[in-house]
């Protein structure tokens, strides 16, 4: 598994595709966690199942923990859930790359 993270519109999807042609991609994992929460699901259980089912996947996500703390409780819950889920993805990934302005910096 590989994880590409970065701010919104920083080019993580494009870099992931360029570096991993033909891979199984999962773009916007942070939004997947939002959907899991909206359905009343457990984001960590979903993430663990995802990790077991897609061990060779390339995952992209926006960094959602930077900036102002959201006023709405559900937005704060989503940010926390996305952060915890992405910590699990990063732990299982063989490579983690942070992308800023289309330039990747290998973190792991």
C-alpha positions as CSV (number, residue, x, y, z in Angstrom):
1,X,0.0,0.0,0.0
2,X,1.0,3.6,-0.7
3,X,-0.5,6.8,0.7
4,X,-0.3,10.2,-0.8
5,X,-1.5,13.1,1.3
6,X,-1.6,16.8,0.9
7,X,-3.8,19.9,1.0
8,X,-6.8,20.3,-1.3
9,X,-5.8,20.6,-4.9
10,X,-2.1,20.0,-4.3
11,X,-1.7,17.3,-6.9
12,X,-1.6,14.1,-4.8
13,X,-3.9,12.2,-7.2
14,X,-1.8,13.2,-10.3
15,X,1.5,12.3,-8.7
16,X,0.1,9.0,-7.4
17,X,-1.0,8.1,-10.9
18,X,2.3,9.2,-12.5
19,X,4.4,7.1,-10.0
20,X,2.1,4.0,-10.0
21,X,0.7,3.3,-13.4
22,X,-1.8,0.5,-13.5
23,X,-2.2,0.4,-9.7
24,X,-5.5,0.1,-7.9
25,X,-6.3,3.7,-6.8
26,X,-8.6,4.9,-4.0
27,X,-8.9,8.7,-4.3
28,X,-10.2,11.0,-1.6
29,X,-10.1,8.5,1.3
30,X,-11.0,11.4,3.7
31,X,-14.3,11.7,1.9
32,X,-14.9,8.0,2.2
33,X,-14.6,8.3,5.9
34,X,-17.2,11.2,5.8
35,X,-19.6,8.8,4.0
36,X,-19.0,6.0,6.5
37,X,-19.9,8.4,9.4
38,X,-23.0,9.7,7.5
39,X,-24.2,6.1,7.3
40,X,-23.6,5.6,11.0
41,X,-20.7,3.3,10.5
42,X,-17.5,2.8,12.4
43,X,-14.6,4.5,10.5
44,X,-11.9,2.5,12.1
45,X,-13.6,-0.8,11.5
46,X,-14.2,0.3,7.9
47,X,-10.5,1.2,7.6
48,X,-9.3,-2.1,9.0
49,X,-11.5,-4.0,6.5
50,X,-10.3,-1.8,3.7
51,X,-6.6,-2.5,4.6
52,X,-7.3,-6.2,4.6
53,X,-9.1,-6.1,1.3
54,X,-6.7,-3.8,-0.6
55,X,-3.2,-4.4,0.6
56,X,-1.6,-3.2,-2.6
57,X,-3.8,-0.1,-3.1
58,X,-2.6,3.4,-3.7
59,X,-4.6,5.8,-1.5
60,X,-4.9,9.6,-1.7
61,X,-6.4,11.9,0.9
62,X,-6.5,15.6,1.8
63,X,-5.0,16.7,5.0
64,X,-8.0,17.8,7.0
65,X,-6.6,18.6,10.5
66,X,-4.9,21.9,9.6
67,X,-6.5,25.3,9.9
68,X,-9.5,26.4,12.0
69,X,-11.4,24.0,14.2
70,X,-14.9,23.6,12.7
71,X,-17.8,25.0,14.6
72,X,-20.1,22.1,13.8
73,X,-19.6,19.0,16.0
74,X,-20.1,16.6,13.1
75,X,-17.3,18.4,11.1
76,X,-15.0,18.0,14.2
77,X,-16.0,14.3,14.5
78,X,-15.2,13.8,10.8
79,X,-11.8,15.5,11.0
80,X,-10.9,13.3,14.0
81,X,-12.2,10.1,12.3
82,X,-10.3,10.9,9.1
83,X,-7.1,11.6,11.0
84,X,-7.3,8.4,12.9
85,X,-8.2,6.3,9.8
86,X,-5.3,7.8,7.9
87,X,-2.9,7.0,10.7
88,X,-3.9,3.4,10.3
89,X,-3.4,3.6,6.5
90,X,0.0,5.3,7.0
91,X,1.1,2.6,9.4
92,X,0.3,-0.2,7.0
93,X,1.7,1.6,3.9
94,X,5.1,0.8,2.6
95,X,5.4,4.4,1.4
96,X,3.8,7.7,2.5
97,X,4.3,10.8,0.4
98,X,3.2,14.4,1.2
99,X,2.4,16.5,-1.8
100,X,2.7,20.3,-2.0
101,X,2.3,22.1,-5.3
102,X,2.6,18.8,-7.1
103,X,6.0,18.0,-5.5
104,X,6.1,14.9,-3.4
105,X,8.2,14.5,-0.3
106,X,8.6,11.0,1.0
107,X,7.7,10.7,4.7
108,X,8.0,7.0,4.9
